Amino acid sequence: MDLTDSPQLATFRQRVRSWLQAHQSDAPTEKTGLHIKDIEPFRAWQRQLAEAGLVGVTWPVEFGGQGLGMIEQAVINSELYRLGLPGALDLIGLGNLGPTIIVHGTAGQKERHLKPLLTGDEIWCQFFSEPSAGSDLAGIRTRAVKTDEGWLLNGQKVWTTNAQHAAFGLLLARTDPSLPKHQGLSMFIVDMKAPGVQVRPLRQLTGMAAFNEVFFDNVELPETAIVGEVNDGWAVALTCLMYERFNLLTMLDQIGWQPSVFVQPLRDKIKPQHVQPLASVLVDLLAVRYSGHRALSKVAHGELPGPEAGLGKITLVDAAIRGAQIIAEVDGPSALDGQWGQVLAEMQGLRSGGGTDEILLNTIGERVLGLPGEPRVDKGMPFSEVMS
Ligand SMILES: Cc1cc2nc3c(=O)[nH]c(=O)nc-3n(C[C@H](O)[C@H](O)[C@H](O)COP(=O)(O)OP(=O)(O)OC[C@H]3O[C@@H](n4cnc5c(N)ncnc54)[C@H](O)[C@@H]3O)c2cc1C
């Protein structure tokens, strides 16, 4: 594990730091555009970051990226955090969906979509989860049926972050129910303005609505909407989920849950019974940081991050919730009105987002520890029989 910047990385960090210091007055004052109705200041900030080469840094140069690695993305994230600045508005589009189109998309899709995605002129959303398919993603039921002109889409997605702002979504649909569940799926680009697309906000415990349920009622998709091959959508989905895991790694160190975040508010008023639990939170946060460094260091030496990256998310979210609970206990009910109430309400959801604790632990059990796999009773069965 190498924790120091190479001379090349130190130069890159200095360049990023100087640019951010010079332009920080242009950034929106809120840290994230997720809960904001007026996203225009965040869109403008993403455009500025894109023009400075500070978003899509891992994208190939021919598609407007910098052709750099995850380490450079991690450096940018850490410098943004250091100055308390928000990052790009469309993290899902830049981090997962654009790279998936780069791998599986046609030349026409890349030409049409990548530039406006990079600059934030067109926001994207990810249509994977459904009411009866979250952890069991391959169990989705939204159907795309072949027509003479293209495809006819019917069904429902849920928990779709940013759908209320999105111009396009990447959507996994079932195209052949006679095949086993992982095989009859295809991936599509959906124009959010197409007739039959209806976005309904879902209000969360925080009082905000950052995600949505989205209904598709006889939505006509052109032939050119398909990403990858017909009935090979699972491979495209796996690419997307792999990028999601990579991106998490670039944020583990500086996602904002530094030990000081929890120590500072308790400094003068901590009670003896809270010392041990707080120490345990801090130890977990440090473990996440160093595991993140170790994984990034592996990547820098040409290896791929393994499924153990999921452990970082579980540990981080759990530690942040325990830290916020300690502060709420010390400060009493008034703590729940402000920042800490918000944290407690929001963080519970992150136990599910990006894979639930149980599913990530299952993956680690099976792929890292070599434990026996879960029984899969529907393996090889036509999906139409699973549904009936
Ligand atoms: C903040 C946030 C943003 C999100 N954004 C998006 C988005 O933009 N696009 C999108 O498509 N989705 C999004 N999601 C959805 C997310 O991917 C799902 O919540 C997640 O995959 C879990 O699915 P589910 O909610 O249907 O829960 P379920 O899969 O129904 O799980 C319910 C419970 O059962 C447990 N469980 C399920 N299967 C097993 C098993 N085999 N073994 C043990 N326990 C099991 C789970 O761990 C969980 O505790 C988002 C979620 C959140 C919280």
The ligand as an ORCA input file, in Angstrom:
! r2SCAN-3c Opt
* xyz 0 1
  C     -30.787      6.286     -1.788
  C     -31.123      5.237     -2.811
  C     -30.978      5.525     -4.160
  C     -31.328      4.557     -5.110
  N     -31.198      4.889     -6.436
  C     -31.548      3.968     -7.376
  C     -31.504      4.308     -8.773
  O     -31.150      5.430     -9.159
  N     -31.873      3.374     -9.674
  C     -32.274      2.115     -9.307
  O     -32.560      1.291    -10.183
  N     -32.354      1.765     -7.994
  C     -31.998      2.663     -7.019
  N     -32.087      2.329     -5.691
  C     -32.625      1.007     -5.313
  C     -31.612      0.064     -4.737
  O     -30.760     -0.439     -5.725
  C     -32.421     -1.037     -4.039
  O     -33.000     -0.443     -2.884
  C     -31.592     -2.213     -3.607
  O     -31.138     -2.924     -4.732
  C     -32.425     -3.177     -2.715
  O     -33.599     -3.552     -3.346
  P     -35.019     -3.407     -2.622
  O     -35.126     -2.018     -2.078
  O     -36.039     -3.874     -3.581
  O     -34.949     -4.383     -1.365
  P     -35.191     -5.968     -1.369
  O     -34.310     -6.590     -2.394
  O     -36.651     -6.236     -1.443
  O     -34.665     -6.336      0.068
  C     -35.447     -6.152      1.256
  C     -34.656     -6.740      2.418
  O     -34.494     -8.170      2.211
  C     -33.107     -8.511      2.250
  N     -32.809     -9.561      1.263
  C     -33.229     -9.616     -0.028
  N     -32.706    -10.701     -0.641
  C     -31.952    -11.339      0.285
  C     -31.122    -12.529      0.257
  N     -31.005    -13.260     -0.851
  N     -30.456    -12.867      1.395
  C     -30.578    -12.119      2.527
  N     -31.330    -10.985      2.615
  C     -31.994    -10.604      1.511
  C     -32.373     -7.223      1.873
  O     -31.051     -7.230      2.353
  C     -33.253     -6.158      2.553
  O     -32.937     -6.055      3.910
  C     -31.773      3.276     -4.704
  C     -31.925      2.997     -3.349
  C     -31.618      3.947     -2.402
  C     -31.801      3.611     -0.965
*
